[in-house]
């Protein structure tokens, strides 16, 4: 008994000693962070709930309230005294605790971005929200009849009339004229804000504060452009030779509306196999639940809170949102039972499980994914399964014989799809950099110059319109799109590592992870659980034992 008491006394003394080792700066920073979280936590939750309400209803009042809350949150981060204190701690180098230091770095970056004039900040928030509202509620017209985004995509996927396809494509671009003037104004305001903080433009600032290096990204995308060019050129010629006859055309007559989506960012349907036939009599929601359950990741609670089906006024796309970093995770979607929405459901739930399984004992500020593109990697890795015959067989939608018959065609389609997307990302990456470098240049011409350079798609004759502005990401997710490409690279890196080191297999495509709970266990422990404890470099090293390595993507999709 005496020995036990002495042991407990020794442990208590050690705890006191360690606590005493914390510097006065660390103690002060802990107090600062706690006060900050007490302020930001309820505000962030209310803002997220309001955005959910706005996108679910399309009501202007909800969007206005969201703008107010977003401004209030930004105003909190604009406090100059708080920023000065954070800067002092950062420059002194007195914070040695790695968890505390990580929180300080993230706070510093958030505060730095908002050290701008309050009037300028208000204008940025108001314009951004107004443009996003226009996007979410706008409906294009064909022959004076309103059409939804889903209807436009359906026409581009199935219609053989060249005239009707062109009308649908033009309808998808009408929103560009509607929002372009305000969007350019927003870009200029963002640049003004960045210059107030000592950056050349908003693009450079946003990358820096997201812990990304612009020079490294430029080099990476240039190498990807060079690596994919010849493979894409051959595949694009093959695609055109197959699609053009459907419309009664020669391949050289193909134009942007000849493909499956308005931006030629997704794989066209050129093979004999349409996977829609396997999904049309199923429930994609239930298939997704079944899949995630089979790898040990429960998503039922996420589904119960989600808004999954289309209605008038509702946000027409899909997203996943973590409302409070305490487990309230939801998906906004517009499901139908087809291949596209199977991908969307798996994709958004990939985001959802990442958020759900972050270690909730971490400090509030670290309860986020390591980076935007690490959560994109998981979402993309999951979404790819919708187009994999091995997965269709694993969930009993097709027989093993059907799997072996269609997999070569599907694999080729996937390869084309990845090359198509890689080239499309070149357009977005290079255009957005140029947009912030000089928003007064001829953006309409620049857009089509890049489309022709990277996608080999011939621009429409006699057209001078802000077709670029029809892409919502320039408004809602500025300086973000490159993360989708990085996500594809990391998805292949995760996929390769899991196949080789968790499943002990050399074939990452055939291993769809279905009914392998050890895969979910690995993801929880090595990818989700650390949250934002590490930067993205650190997470990749921790999870895959190597830094970002594009070779896995190349081996999977470029070099076969």
C-alpha positions as MATLAB code, in Angstrom:
seq = 'XXXXXXXXXXXXXXXXXXXXXXXXXXXXXXXXXXXXXXXXXXXXXXXXXXXXXXXXXXXXXXXXXXXXXXXXXXXXXXXXXXXXXXXXXXXXXXXXXXXXXXXXXXXXXXXXXXXXXXXXXXXXXXXXXXXXXXXXXXXXXXXXXXXXXXXXXXXXXXXXXXXXXXXXXXXXXXXXXXXXXXXXXXXXXXXXXXXXXXXXXXXXXXXXXXXXXXXXXXXXXXXXXXXXXXXXXXXXXXXXXXXXXXXXXXXXXXXXXXXXXXXXXXXXXXXXXXXXXXXXXXXXXXXXXXXXXXXXXXXXXXXXXXXXXXXXXXXXXXXXXXXXXXXXXXXXXXXXXXXXXXXXXXXXXXXXXXXXXXXXXXXXXXXXXXXXXXXXXXXXXXXXXXXXXXXXXXXXXXXXXXXXXXXXXXXXXXXXXXXXXXXXXXXXXXXXXXXXXXXXXXXXXXXXXXXXXXXXXXXXXXXXXXXXXXXXXXXXXXXXXXXXXXXXXXXXXXXXXXXXXXXXXXXXXXXXXXXXXXXXXXXXXXXXXXXXXXXXXXXXXXXXXXXXXXXXXXXXXXXX';
ca = [
       0.000    0.000    0.000;
       2.871    2.356    0.912;
       4.583    1.489   -2.378;
       1.419    2.317   -4.343;
       1.035    5.668   -2.569;
       4.664    6.533   -3.275;
       4.175    5.600   -6.928;
       1.054    7.792   -7.226;
       2.874   10.675   -5.520;
       5.775   10.324   -7.977;
       3.404   10.411  -10.990;
       1.624   13.479   -9.582;
       4.968   15.219   -9.041;
       6.002   14.410  -12.596;
       2.769   15.904  -13.970;
       3.384   19.085  -11.967;
       6.973   19.210  -13.182;
       5.957   18.841  -16.832;
       3.272   21.462  -16.434;
       5.839   23.774  -14.949;
       8.089   23.244  -17.977;
       5.598   25.000  -20.225;
       6.822   28.496  -21.000;
       4.782   31.509  -20.063;
       4.242   32.030  -23.811;
       2.754   28.542  -24.146;
       0.479   29.107  -21.161;
      -0.654   32.406  -22.622;
      -1.222   30.831  -26.038;
      -3.354   28.071  -24.522;
      -5.534   30.690  -22.856;
      -5.733   32.644  -26.109;
      -6.790   29.556  -28.082;
      -9.456   28.581  -25.564;
     -10.946   32.062  -25.651;
     -10.838   32.048  -29.441;
     -12.551   28.657  -29.736;
     -15.259   29.741  -27.312;
     -16.007   32.596  -29.703;
     -15.615   30.880  -33.049;
     -17.221   27.506  -32.350;
     -20.876   28.603  -32.025;
     -20.476   31.161  -34.803;
     -19.012   28.597  -37.192;
     -21.806   26.164  -36.400;
     -24.518   28.756  -37.019;
     -22.883   29.826  -40.281;
     -22.713   26.245  -41.526;
     -26.318   25.554  -40.569;
     -27.408   28.707  -42.369;
     -25.540   27.718  -45.523;
     -27.224   24.328  -45.343;
     -30.612   25.996  -45.066;
     -29.825   28.368  -47.932;
     -28.686   25.666  -50.329;
     -31.587   23.419  -49.356;
     -34.236   26.108  -49.874;
     -32.725   28.613  -52.280;
     -34.294   31.380  -50.181;
     -32.673   34.796  -50.426;
     -33.108   35.520  -46.706;
     -31.045   32.472  -45.840;
     -28.267   33.549  -48.192;
     -28.317   37.038  -46.708;
     -28.071   35.635  -43.202;
     -25.206   33.394  -44.308;
     -23.371   36.449  -45.656;
     -23.856   38.240  -42.323;
     -22.472   35.307  -40.365;
     -19.561   34.837  -42.749;
     -18.701   38.498  -42.344;
     -18.972   38.209  -38.563;
     -16.576   35.267  -38.622;
     -14.126   37.119  -40.844;
     -14.391   40.152  -38.582;
     -13.417   38.015  -35.623;
     -10.280   36.988  -37.509;
      -9.559   40.581  -38.456;
      -8.782   41.621  -34.857;
      -5.430   43.398  -35.141;
      -4.453   43.024  -31.493;
      -5.001   39.261  -31.639;
      -2.986   39.017  -34.833;
      -0.148   41.078  -33.374;
      -0.003   38.730  -30.393;
       0.047   35.641  -32.602;
       2.773   37.193  -34.736;
       4.851   37.908  -31.647;
       4.585   34.319  -30.425;
       5.347   32.965  -33.885;
       8.428   35.105  -34.423;
       9.763   34.491  -30.911;
       9.956   30.742  -31.532;
       9.069   30.038  -27.898;
       6.257   27.536  -28.626;
       7.833   24.086  -28.442;
       4.777   21.870  -27.933;
       4.073   20.518  -31.481;
       0.296   20.372  -31.034;
       0.236   23.905  -29.674;
       2.604   25.152  -32.363;
       0.421   23.620  -35.092;
      -2.661   25.412  -33.752;
      -0.731   28.676  -33.624;
       0.342   28.315  -37.277;
      -3.212   27.662  -38.446;
      -4.560   30.568  -36.422;
      -1.849   32.873  -37.707;
      -2.697   32.042  -41.326;
      -6.418   32.551  -40.727;
      -5.853   35.896  -39.054;
      -3.352   37.060  -41.663;
      -5.845   36.539  -44.497;
      -8.329   38.818  -42.755;
      -6.062   41.714  -41.795;
      -7.726   43.943  -44.387;
      -9.970   46.978  -44.433;
     -13.371   46.161  -42.923;
     -15.309   47.842  -45.733;
     -13.376   45.850  -48.319;
     -14.046   42.665  -46.396;
     -17.776   43.369  -46.302;
     -17.897   44.017  -50.037;
     -16.052   40.757  -50.753;
     -18.446   38.717  -48.625;
     -21.549   40.393  -50.029;
     -20.516   39.989  -53.662;
     -19.345   36.409  -53.216;
     -22.609   35.421  -51.560;
     -24.719   37.226  -54.155;
     -22.908   35.560  -57.062;
     -23.147   32.147  -55.422;
     -26.869   32.663  -54.888;
     -27.252   33.460  -58.594;
     -25.433   30.272  -59.477;
     -27.535   28.143  -57.177;
     -30.879   29.492  -58.358;
     -30.167   30.204  -62.048;
     -31.815   28.016  -64.663;
     -30.776   28.130  -68.308;
     -33.318   28.049  -71.119;
     -33.703   26.041  -74.303;
     -36.225   27.530  -76.738;
     -37.462   29.787  -73.919;
     -38.105   26.792  -71.641;
     -36.201   26.588  -68.348;
     -34.007   23.518  -67.904;
     -32.239   22.232  -64.822;
     -28.558   21.368  -64.689;
     -29.476   17.704  -64.553;
     -31.634   18.036  -67.686;
     -28.780   19.724  -69.555;
     -26.398   16.930  -68.639;
     -28.941   14.322  -69.670;
     -29.206   15.917  -73.123;
     -25.432   15.970  -73.496;
     -25.224   12.344  -72.431;
     -27.944   10.974  -74.712;
     -29.010   13.369  -77.493;
     -27.775   12.736  -81.035;
     -29.207   15.888  -82.631;
     -26.291   18.285  -83.155;
     -28.641   21.271  -82.994;
     -30.234   20.202  -79.702;
     -26.854   19.432  -78.188;
     -25.622   22.912  -79.079;
     -28.712   24.475  -77.506;
     -28.150   22.506  -74.298;
     -24.485   23.489  -74.188;
     -25.342   27.154  -74.722;
     -27.954   26.916  -71.947;
     -25.240   25.651  -69.581;
     -23.169   28.771  -70.323;
     -25.927   31.364  -69.926;
     -25.144   31.801  -66.248;
     -21.682   33.048  -67.269;
     -23.051   36.260  -68.774;
     -25.268   36.662  -65.732;
     -22.437   36.575  -63.172;
     -19.245   37.582  -65.013;
     -19.234   41.344  -64.242;
     -19.664   40.795  -60.516;
     -17.205   37.912  -60.527;
     -14.488   40.075  -62.114;
     -15.252   42.742  -59.542;
     -14.844   40.143  -56.810;
     -11.484   39.031  -58.232;
     -10.241   42.625  -58.170;
     -11.392   43.076  -54.569;
      -9.622   39.870  -53.564;
      -6.451   41.147  -55.238;
      -6.741   44.467  -53.423;
      -7.038   42.603  -50.130;
      -3.990   40.468  -50.925;
      -1.884   43.496  -51.839;
      -2.801   45.149  -48.550;
      -1.162   42.141  -46.913;
       1.991   42.264  -49.010;
       1.225   39.676  -51.698;
       1.315   40.161  -55.464;
      -2.246   38.914  -55.840;
      -4.907   36.825  -54.177;
      -3.859   33.631  -55.954;
      -0.351   33.720  -54.515;
      -1.665   34.613  -51.055;
      -4.258   31.840  -51.006;
      -1.698   29.198  -51.947;
       0.779   30.408  -49.328;
      -1.792   30.402  -46.553;
      -2.915   26.920  -47.645;
       0.671   25.729  -47.117;
       1.295   25.242  -50.839;
       4.159   26.569  -52.937;
       3.170   28.216  -56.222;
       6.475   27.421  -57.923;
       6.239   23.742  -57.020;
       2.669   23.606  -58.327;
       3.646   25.227  -61.612;
       6.457   22.687  -62.045;
       4.167   19.776  -61.177;
       1.431   20.840  -63.594;
       3.955   21.480  -66.356;
       5.343   17.954  -65.929;
       1.808   16.538  -65.930;
       1.036   18.450  -69.118;
       4.138   17.050  -70.800;
       3.547   13.513  -69.501;
      -0.083   13.350  -70.611;
       0.081   15.216  -73.929;
       0.800   12.420  -76.399;
      -1.401    9.834  -74.672;
      -4.225   12.341  -74.545;
      -3.749   13.393  -78.153;
      -4.158    9.792  -79.355;
      -7.129    9.127  -77.091;
      -8.831   12.399  -78.003;
      -8.556   11.506  -81.707;
     -10.063    8.110  -80.968;
     -12.878    9.667  -78.934;
     -13.719   12.097  -81.738;
     -13.650    9.328  -84.338;
     -16.250    7.427  -82.319;
     -18.467   10.317  -81.245;
     -18.582   12.374  -84.439;
     -20.419    9.752  -86.546;
     -23.177    9.652  -83.938;
     -23.980   13.217  -84.938;
     -23.378   12.709  -88.654;
     -20.077   14.596  -88.564;
     -16.433   14.155  -89.488;
     -14.115   14.218  -86.430;
     -12.618   17.600  -87.330;
     -16.118   19.097  -87.059;
     -16.424   18.280  -83.353;
     -17.138   21.215  -81.062;
     -17.576   21.591  -77.278;
     -21.197   20.372  -77.272;
     -20.162   17.042  -78.759;
     -19.060   15.715  -75.365;
     -20.845   14.485  -72.268;
     -20.525   17.595  -70.145;
     -20.274   21.319  -70.903;
     -16.567   21.595  -70.032;
     -15.260   18.261  -71.396;
     -14.021   17.449  -67.926;
     -15.460   13.941  -67.684;
     -15.114   10.781  -69.714;
     -17.360   10.576  -72.792;
     -19.406    7.437  -73.296;
     -17.625    5.778  -76.200;
     -17.566    2.101  -75.283;
     -20.208   -0.529  -75.733;
     -20.843   -0.734  -71.985;
     -23.151    1.679  -70.190;
     -22.973    1.123  -66.460;
     -26.287    2.921  -65.973;
     -28.008   -0.369  -66.795;
     -26.590   -1.933  -63.633;
     -27.690    0.911  -61.360;
     -31.105    1.855  -62.758;
     -33.010   -0.739  -60.710;
     -30.918   -0.267  -57.584;
     -30.823    2.361  -54.840;
     -27.441    4.102  -55.058;
     -27.874    5.370  -51.509;
     -28.249    1.837  -50.148;
     -25.369    0.549  -52.265;
     -23.126    3.250  -50.808;
     -24.198    2.456  -47.253;
     -23.539   -1.228  -47.866;
     -20.072   -0.545  -49.222;
     -18.886    1.681  -46.392;
     -20.360   -0.673  -43.796;
     -18.413   -3.555  -45.383;
     -15.093   -1.798  -44.767;
     -15.987   -0.894  -41.179;
     -17.086    2.726  -41.713;
     -20.603    3.469  -40.472;
     -22.390    6.158  -42.505;
     -25.999    5.667  -41.394;
     -25.936    8.722  -39.127;
     -24.619   10.865  -41.990;
     -27.382    9.644  -44.290;
     -30.097   10.358  -41.736;
     -29.116   14.043  -41.641;
     -28.666   14.414  -45.395;
     -30.829   15.999  -48.108;
     -30.515   13.687  -51.091;
     -33.153   14.364  -53.743;
     -33.824   17.119  -56.258;
     -36.507   19.792  -55.879;
     -37.099   23.288  -57.178;
     -34.823   25.990  -55.776;
     -32.439   23.530  -54.181;
     -28.676   23.620  -54.762;
     -28.255   21.624  -57.991;
     -24.929   19.921  -57.259;
     -23.560   17.909  -54.315;
     -21.424   18.636  -51.278;
     -20.600   17.292  -47.832;
     -20.422   19.577  -44.798;
     -19.200   19.119  -41.237;
     -21.490   21.408  -39.284;
     -19.783   21.479  -35.895;
     -16.661   19.231  -35.816;
     -18.561   17.199  -33.226;
     -20.204   14.660  -35.553;
     -22.983   16.548  -37.343;
     -21.965   15.683  -40.895;
     -24.403   15.972  -43.811;
     -24.591   15.540  -47.560;
     -26.505   17.689  -50.021;
     -27.215   15.749  -53.227;
     -29.677   15.217  -56.068;
     -29.703   11.458  -56.462;
     -31.002    9.318  -59.272;
     -30.047    5.704  -59.814;
     -27.292    5.920  -62.396;
     -23.509    5.700  -62.683;
     -22.945    9.436  -62.268;
     -24.869    9.661  -59.000;
     -23.324    6.425  -57.712;
     -19.975    8.162  -58.081;
     -21.359   11.293  -56.391;
     -22.741    9.326  -53.439;
     -19.519    7.411  -52.866;
     -17.519   10.616  -53.328;
     -19.440   12.696  -50.813;
     -19.473    9.881  -48.275;
     -15.705    9.691  -48.708;
     -15.585   13.266  -47.444;
     -18.085   12.332  -44.753;
     -16.165    9.419  -43.248;
     -12.967   11.464  -43.266;
     -14.669   14.146  -41.148;
     -16.461   11.626  -38.952;
     -13.416    9.641  -37.944;
     -11.093   12.513  -37.139;
      -9.958   12.087  -33.529;
     -12.432   14.166  -31.535;
     -10.015   14.357  -28.610;
      -7.840   16.617  -30.764;
      -8.144   20.338  -30.088;
     -11.007   21.966  -31.977;
      -8.666   23.748  -34.392;
      -7.146   20.444  -35.531;
     -10.446   18.634  -36.148;
     -10.272   19.065  -39.917;
      -8.631   17.095  -42.749;
      -4.910   17.702  -43.168;
      -5.613   19.562  -46.408;
      -8.369   20.090  -48.953;
      -6.749   17.646  -51.345;
      -6.289   14.861  -48.785;
     -10.038   14.704  -48.220;
     -10.511   15.033  -51.993;
      -8.194   12.039  -52.410;
     -10.400    9.843  -50.237;
     -13.566   11.096  -51.952;
     -12.088   10.464  -55.399;
     -10.772    7.056  -54.390;
     -14.270    6.063  -53.285;
     -15.981    7.618  -56.292;
     -13.784    5.677  -58.720;
     -15.421    2.467  -57.558;
     -18.670    3.343  -59.337;
     -16.844    2.746  -62.632;
     -15.026   -0.465  -61.660;
     -16.354   -3.862  -62.823;
     -14.584   -5.601  -59.935;
     -16.601   -3.462  -57.511;
     -19.853   -4.109  -59.374;
     -19.152   -7.816  -59.057;
     -18.199   -7.535  -55.391;
     -21.539   -5.907  -54.510;
     -23.368   -8.516  -56.625;
     -24.662   -6.265  -59.377;
     -22.957   -8.351  -62.069;
     -21.604  -11.889  -62.309;
     -17.892  -12.715  -62.400;
     -18.346  -13.627  -66.069;
     -19.847  -10.211  -66.828;
     -17.027   -8.591  -64.861;
     -14.355  -10.259  -66.964;
     -16.196   -9.368  -70.166;
     -16.670   -5.658  -69.479;
     -13.644   -4.784  -67.335;
     -11.230   -4.155  -70.254;
     -13.687   -1.681  -71.785;
     -14.348   -0.017  -68.439;
     -10.636    0.170  -67.619;
      -9.987    1.922  -70.912;
     -12.859    4.297  -70.212;
     -11.406    5.066  -66.784;
      -8.017    5.757  -68.312;
      -9.568    8.100  -70.847;
     -11.515    9.750  -68.041;
      -8.411   10.410  -65.973;
      -6.541   11.805  -68.968;
      -9.537   13.979  -69.856;
      -9.689   15.304  -66.302;
      -5.928   15.854  -66.060;
      -5.986   17.990  -69.194;
      -9.102   19.864  -68.030;
      -7.345   20.688  -64.754;
      -4.575   22.281  -66.791;
      -7.153   24.715  -68.182;
      -8.506   25.586  -64.744;
      -5.081   25.882  -63.107;
      -3.563   28.094  -65.781;
      -6.679   30.207  -66.316;
      -7.207   30.980  -62.645;
      -3.578   32.003  -62.179;
      -3.909   34.309  -65.188;
      -7.278   35.619  -63.968;
      -5.733   36.929  -60.744;
      -2.560   38.116  -62.462;
      -4.560   40.375  -64.803;
      -8.377   40.369  -64.526;
      -8.607   43.121  -67.173;
      -7.147   41.034  -69.995;
      -9.325   39.407  -72.683;
     -10.487   36.539  -70.504;
     -12.949   35.155  -73.049;
     -10.198   34.627  -75.607;
      -7.724   33.380  -72.999;
     -10.221   30.729  -71.908;
     -10.567   29.256  -75.394;
      -6.842   29.552  -76.043;
      -6.231   27.296  -73.041;
      -9.073   24.926  -73.951;
      -7.574   24.430  -77.403;
      -4.037   24.107  -76.032;
      -4.742   21.533  -73.326;
      -8.021   19.856  -74.308;
      -7.672   20.000  -78.101;
     -11.293   21.174  -78.300;
     -12.014   23.637  -81.112;
     -13.686   26.842  -79.942;
     -17.117   27.780  -81.311;
     -16.985   30.106  -84.308;
     -17.913   33.761  -83.818;
     -18.413   33.401  -80.072;
     -17.269   36.032  -77.590;
     -18.846   35.203  -74.240;
     -17.610   34.691  -70.657;
     -17.967   30.922  -70.857;
     -15.282   30.593  -68.178;
     -17.576   32.334  -65.679;
     -20.062   29.458  -65.913;
     -17.716   27.470  -63.649;
     -18.934   28.083  -60.091;
     -15.583   27.259  -58.511;
     -14.130   30.666  -59.425;
     -16.692   32.147  -57.037;
     -17.372   29.575  -54.340;
     -13.955   27.865  -54.150;
     -11.273   30.284  -55.340;
      -7.748   28.935  -55.770;
      -9.007   25.444  -55.070;
      -9.457   23.543  -58.321;
      -5.845   22.374  -58.556;
      -6.547   20.380  -55.400;
      -8.809   18.051  -57.393;
      -5.821   17.040  -59.521;
      -3.626   16.703  -56.460;
      -6.433   14.636  -54.967;
      -6.315   12.263  -57.950;
      -2.563   11.855  -57.509;
      -2.909   11.150  -53.799;
      -5.909    8.842  -54.362;
      -3.663    6.631  -56.500;
      -0.935    6.862  -53.864;
      -3.365    5.779  -51.115;
      -4.816    3.057  -53.347;
      -1.409    1.636  -54.166;
      -0.253    1.698  -50.544;
      -3.400    0.014  -49.233;
      -3.286   -2.698  -51.905;
       0.355   -3.531  -51.271;
       0.683   -3.017  -47.528;
      -2.777   -3.699  -46.103;
      -4.164   -6.254  -48.562;
      -0.763   -7.623  -49.708;
      -1.742   -7.343  -53.369;
      -0.024   -5.940  -56.445;
      -3.288   -5.078  -58.240;
      -4.876   -1.899  -56.827;
      -7.696   -1.934  -59.412;
      -8.966   -5.451  -58.667;
      -8.828   -4.774  -54.924;
     -11.928   -2.628  -54.444;
     -11.708   -3.035  -50.636;
     -15.284   -4.372  -50.433;
     -15.857   -6.458  -47.303;
     -12.339   -5.750  -46.070;
     -12.720   -3.981  -42.704;
      -8.941   -3.798  -42.338;
      -9.036   -1.130  -45.044;
     -11.420    1.018  -42.999;
      -9.273    0.431  -39.921;
      -6.172    1.616  -41.785;
      -7.969    4.704  -43.109;
      -9.261    5.611  -39.658;
      -5.885    5.190  -37.975;
      -3.482    6.547  -40.577;
      -5.494    9.067  -42.635;
      -8.576   10.288  -40.763;
      -7.580   10.137  -37.115;
      -4.665   12.640  -37.281;
      -6.962   15.406  -38.528;
      -4.890   18.534  -39.098;
      -2.204   17.503  -36.634;
       0.232   17.292  -39.563;
       0.463   19.431  -42.666;
      -0.289   17.570  -45.899;
       3.343   16.598  -46.425;
       3.497   15.164  -42.944;
       0.273   13.215  -43.389;
       1.426   11.595  -46.629;
       4.694   10.567  -45.002;
       2.783    9.175  -42.014;
       0.133    7.365  -44.075;
       2.141    6.094  -47.069;
       5.776    6.356  -45.976;
       6.641    8.679  -48.879;
       5.980   12.264  -50.008;
       3.600   13.156  -52.834;
       4.557   10.824  -55.669;
       2.779   11.203  -59.045;
       4.286    7.940  -60.304;
       1.379    5.929  -58.850;
      -1.147    7.908  -60.887;
       1.037    7.650  -63.994;
       1.419    3.884  -63.657;
      -2.320    3.500  -63.201;
      -3.636    5.766  -65.943;
      -0.964    7.186  -68.262;
       1.609    4.488  -69.040;
      -0.564    1.336  -69.556;
];
